[in-house]
C-alpha cells in the first residue's frame, strides 16, 4: 500500500499496515516523528479510522486539544496497531466500506442497515 503524500523512505524494509481509530469526540492529530527521513501527520476526526503504512519501530503520537493548542495525549507503538497479520485474504477496504454503506453483506447474503454517522 503506497502513501501518496508521505511515502516511507526508499531504504525502508518490512513496512506494516496499521489502523488507528479516534474513539473520542474531539479532533486529534496523529503524528510519527521517530523515523529518520520521514514525517507523518494526519488530522483524525471523531470516529474516523486512519489506515497507514509505517515501520514496526515507529511510534504514533496522538495530540489533542482546544483551538490553537495541542497536547500529546498518547504514544502508541505502531506494531500494536498492525492489521496486516490479522487478514487471511486480500482485503479491499474501499469495497468493504461500500458494501457496508449499501446495506448488503455479500459474505452471508443478508441485508444489513446502512452505516450512518452519529450526530
N, C-alpha and C positions, 0 to 999 in steps of 0.2 A: 504494500500500500504506500504510494508515494504522496508526500505532502507537497502541495502546490507552492505555498508561500515560504515555508521554512524547512527545506529538506535537511535530513540528518547529514552530517559531514560525510563526504565520499569515502573516508577511511573507516567509517563505522562498520562493525560486524555484528551479526546477530541482533538486529532490531526486534523489538517485541511490540505487539499490538496491545494497546491499553485502553481502558474505558474508565472515565470518572463521571459521576452523576452529582449535580448540585441539588442536594436534598433539602436545601434551606429555602427561605422565602426572600432571600437577598441576592443581588447580583454579586458574582465572585470573579476574581481574576486568577486564572491558573497559569503558573509560570515555572519553567525549568531553566535554571541558571548554572547548574553544576557540570554541564557537559561542555568541554572546550570547543571553540569554534562553532558553537550553536546556541541560539537563544530562541526560546519558545514561549509565547504568551498569547492567551486567548481569554476573551470575556465569556463567562458561562452564566447563562440566565437561570433563574429558579426552575427546577425540574428538567433542565436541559442535560442531555447525555453528550459528553465530549469523547470522541474516539480519536486516538492519535498514535503515531509510532514514536518510540523512544528507545534508548539504550537501557538495558537492565539496571545499570548503576545510577540512572537518572533519579532525581528527587523532584516530585511535583509539589510546588508551593501553592497553597491556596490563600489568597488575600481577599479580605472583605472589609467593608467599612461604609462610612456615610460620606456623601458628597465628594469632596476633593481629597479625602484621607483614605489610606488603605493600611490595614493591619494584617500581618502574617498570622493566620489563624491555625494553619496546619501544614505539615510537611509529610508527604506520603511517598515511600519508595515505589518507583514505577513497576518493579517486579511484583508488587502486591496488587497492582491494577491490571495485570496481564490477563487478557481474554483469549489469546491465541490458542493456548493449550486446551482450553475447555471446548473448543469446537472440533467435532469429529469429522465434519464435512465442510466444503467451502460454503461460506456464509455471505449472502448479499444483503447488507444492512438496508440498502435502499428498497430492495424487493420486499423484505420483511416488514418495513415500515409502511409501504404501500398496501400490502395485504391487510395489515392491522387497521389502517385508515379506511379501507374499503369495506371492512367488516367481514371478510372471508378468511377462514383459516384453512388453507389448502391441504395441510397435512392431515386434518381429521375430517374435512368436508363439512364442518359446522359453520354456521353463520354466527358471527360474534358482533357485539355492539361496536360501532366505530369509535376510535380513540377521540377523546375530547380534551380540550385544555381546561384546566381549573381556573376559575376567575381570579 
